[in-house]
């Protein structure tokens, strides 16, 4: 009996141990090994980080390519703006411009300035300065300008001043075959004007009863009379107006015209206004 009792106790212990193990087995989570889960999550995080870094690198590459494309576009735009200038420069190089020795003009300008500023200075006679320059008249508008009057590519040196709305010309110089040419010489009672139609006008007076209005073309070297209106009261007090294409002053062989016709011819010529670099100012 005692042996049976001991055997019964042992069996009960064995059953208790088996029941406890079964409870622990059933309470265990059916998922995979937690260690393996953590490693998988870290792998997933590493892959997502790598993918985000790759995406960022790709984005930077795309931005870099976009910036390069923008730079190329800017260069193309600059090229499109600069190309016409290059073409113009190349075209200008093909055009042979006449040589102009501006040393002539510089000497004339210096001499004219000395006439205006220095009372005792006398300009060389070869310059042929107008009496207005030689007398040293101090005027704020009396000065010079350089301009291609006839459009032949050679610039002329002009001495003159402004009288109200009109520009009066006293001297014009040009260069012909390497030599200085004095085109015209004017003064108060023998005034020249540049006209809007390219002509050069001359107004002069020989006294109360005589005056003339001459209109000239300029061939780059000298003036040529196109037509003239002459007022000569000494010749004919009743009909003093005459028209000529032969002489600017002489009414001897000129055609008599009416005062209305004379005014019509004179009004065809509109005078230009020019700005001069003054001899007495700073420049």
C-alpha positions in Angstrom: 0.0 0.0 0.0 2.8 2.3 0.9 4.5 1.7 -2.4 1.3 2.4 -4.4 0.9 5.7 -2.5 4.4 6.8 -3.5 3.8 5.8 -7.1 0.5 7.8 -7.1 2.3 10.9 -5.8 5.0 10.6 -8.5 2.4 10.3 -11.2 0.6 13.4 -9.9 3.8 15.4 -10.0 4.5 14.3 -13.5 1.0 15.4 -14.6 1.4 18.8 -12.9 4.7 19.4 -14.6 3.3 18.4 -18.0 0.2 20.7 -17.5 2.5 23.7 -16.5 4.7 23.2 -19.6 1.6 23.1 -21.8 0.3 26.4 -20.4 3.6 28.1 -21.2 3.6 26.6 -24.7 0.1 27.8 -25.4 0.9 31.3 -24.0 3.8 31.8 -26.3 3.2 34.1 -29.3 2.8 32.2 -32.5 4.9 34.8 -34.4 8.5 34.3 -35.6 11.6 34.8 -33.5 11.6 38.4 -32.0 15.3 38.7 -32.7 14.6 37.9 -36.4 11.7 40.5 -36.4 14.0 43.2 -35.1 16.6 42.5 -37.7 14.0 42.5 -40.4 12.7 45.9 -39.2 16.2 47.3 -39.2 16.7 46.0 -42.7 13.5 47.6 -43.8 14.5 50.9 -42.2 18.0 50.7 -43.8 16.4 50.1 -47.2 14.0 53.0 -46.8 16.9 55.3 -45.8 18.9 54.1 -48.8 15.9 54.6 -51.1 15.4 58.1 -49.7 19.1 58.9 -50.1 19.0 57.6 -53.7 15.8 59.6 -54.4 17.5 62.7 -52.9 20.6 62.1 -55.1 18.4 61.6 -58.1 16.6 64.9 -57.3 19.9 66.7 -57.0 21.0 65.3 -60.3 17.8 66.4 -61.9 18.2 69.9 -60.4 21.8 70.0 -61.6 20.7 69.0 -65.1 17.9 71.6 -65.0 20.4 74.3 -64.0 22.8 73.1 -66.8 19.8 73.3 -69.2 19.0 76.8 -67.9 22.6 77.9 -68.3 22.7 76.5 -71.8 19.5 78.4 -72.6 21.0 81.6 -71.1 24.1 81.1 -73.3 21.9 80.5 -76.3 19.9 83.7 -75.5 23.1 85.7 -75.1 24.4 84.3 -78.3 21.2 85.3 -80.1 21.7 88.9 -78.7 25.4 89.1 -79.5 25.3 87.5 -82.9 23.7 90.5 -84.6 26.4 92.8 -83.2 29.1 90.4 -84.4 27.5 90.4 -87.8 27.3 94.2 -87.8 30.9 94.4 -86.8 31.9 92.0 -89.5 29.9 94.0 -92.0 31.5 97.3 -90.9 34.9 95.8 -91.3 34.1 95.1 -94.9 33.2 98.8 -95.6 36.4 100.8 -96.3 35.9 104.1 -94.6 37.8 107.1 -96.0 40.8 108.1 -93.8 40.3 111.4 -92.0 43.3 113.1 -90.5 41.8 114.7 -87.4 45.1 116.3 -86.5 44.2 119.0 -88.9 41.0 119.7 -87.0 42.7 119.6 -83.6 45.1 122.3 -84.8 42.3 124.4 -86.1 40.3 124.0 -82.9 43.3 124.9 -80.7 44.0 128.0 -82.8 40.4 129.1 -82.7 40.3 128.7 -79.0 43.4 130.8 -78.6 41.9 133.5 -80.7 38.9 133.6 -78.4 40.8 133.4 -75.1 44.0 135.3 -75.9 43.8 138.9 -77.1 47.3 139.0 -78.6 47.2 135.7 -80.4 47.0 135.8 -84.3 46.0 132.6 -86.1 48.0 131.6 -89.2 46.6 133.1 -92.3 46.5 129.7 -94.0 43.6 128.8 -91.7 41.5 131.5 -93.2 39.4 132.0 -90.0 36.2 134.0 -90.2 36.6 137.6 -88.9 34.2 136.4 -86.1 36.9 134.0 -84.9 39.8 136.3 -85.4 38.2 139.2 -83.5 37.9 136.9 -80.5 34.2 137.5 -79.9 33.3 136.0 -76.5 30.0 134.1 -77.0 28.6 131.3 -75.0 27.3 129.5 -78.1 30.3 130.2 -80.3 32.1 127.0 -80.8 32.7 124.0 -83.1 31.2 120.6 -84.1 32.3 117.8 -86.3 29.7 116.4 -88.7 29.5 114.6 -92.0 27.4 117.2 -93.9 27.0 115.5 -97.2 27.1 111.8 -96.1 30.2 110.9 -98.0 31.9 109.4 -95.0 34.3 112.3 -94.4 33.4 114.5 -91.4 33.6 118.3 -91.7 34.7 120.7 -89.0 32.2 123.5 -88.5 32.6 126.8 -86.6 29.5 128.7 -85.7 27.0 129.8 -83.1 23.3 129.9 -82.3 21.2 133.0 -83.1 17.9 132.2 -81.3 16.4 129.2 -83.1 18.9 129.3 -86.0 22.5 128.1 -86.3 24.8 130.4 -88.1 27.9 128.9 -89.8 31.1 130.9 -90.0 33.6 128.3 -91.3 33.5 124.8 -92.7 36.6 122.7 -93.3 37.0 119.3 -94.8 39.7 116.9 -95.9 40.3 116.1 -99.6 43.0 113.8 -100.8 44.8 114.3 -97.5 44.7 118.1 -97.6 42.8 120.6 -95.6 40.1 122.5 -97.6 38.4 125.7 -96.3 34.9 125.3 -97.8 33.4 128.7 -96.8 34.0 131.8 -94.7 31.1 133.7 -93.2 30.5 136.7 -90.9 27.6 138.7 -89.4 26.4 140.2 -92.8 27.4 137.0 -94.8 25.8 134.2 -92.8 25.6 130.5 -93.8 23.0 128.0 -92.7 22.6 124.2 -92.9 19.2 123.3 -94.4 17.0 120.3 -93.6 17.0 119.3 -97.3 20.8 119.0 -97.3 21.5 122.3 -99.0 23.6 125.1 -97.6 22.0 128.6 -97.6 23.7 132.0 -97.6 22.2 135.3 -96.6 24.1 138.4 -97.3 23.6 142.1 -97.4 25.4 144.9 -99.4 23.6 147.7 -97.7 20.0 148.9 -97.2 19.1 148.5 -100.8 20.8 145.2 -101.7 20.6 141.7 -100.2 20.8 138.2 -101.5 19.6 134.6 -100.6 21.7 131.9 -102.2 21.2 128.1 -102.0 24.0 125.7 -102.7 24.7 122.0 -103.0 27.9 120.7 -101.4 29.9 118.0 -103.3 32.3 117.2 -100.4 34.8 119.8 -101.6 33.1 123.0 -102.7 29.7 124.7 -103.0 27.7 125.0 -106.2 24.9 127.5 -106.6 21.5 126.0 -107.3 19.4 129.1 -107.2 19.4 132.6 -105.7 16.9 135.3 -104.8 18.3 138.8 -105.1 16.9 142.1 -103.8 18.4 145.0 -105.7 16.6 148.3 -105.1 19.4 150.2 -106.8 18.6 148.4 -110.1 14.8 148.7 -109.9 13.1 150.4 -107.0 9.6 149.5 -108.2 10.4 145.8 -108.8 13.5 145.0 -106.7 13.2 141.2 -106.6 15.1 138.9 -109.0 15.8 135.2 -109.6 19.1 133.7 -110.8 20.9 130.4 -111.2 24.0 132.1 -112.5 25.0 134.5 -109.7 24.2 135.0 -106.1 24.8 138.7 -106.1 24.5 140.1 -109.6 21.0 141.0 -110.8 22.2 142.3 -114.1 21.1 139.2 -116.0 18.7 137.9 -113.4 15.0 137.3 -114.0 12.6 139.8 -112.4 10.1 138.1 -110.0 7.3 139.2 -107.7 7.8 139.6 -104.0 5.4 136.7 -103.4 7.4 134.5 -105.7 10.6 135.5 -103.9 9.1 134.6 -100.5 7.9 131.3 -101.9 11.4 130.3 -102.9 13.0 131.5 -99.7 10.5 129.6 -97.5 11.3 126.3 -99.2 14.6 126.2 -97.3 14.2 125.4 -93.6 17.3 126.0 -91.5 18.6 123.3 -89.1 19.6 124.0 -85.5 22.9 122.5 -84.2 24.6 122.5 -80.9 28.3 123.5 -80.7 31.0 122.7 -78.2 31.8 126.2 -76.9 35.3 127.6 -77.2 34.9 129.4 -73.9 33.5 126.5 -71.9 35.0 123.4 -70.3 34.9 120.3 -72.5 
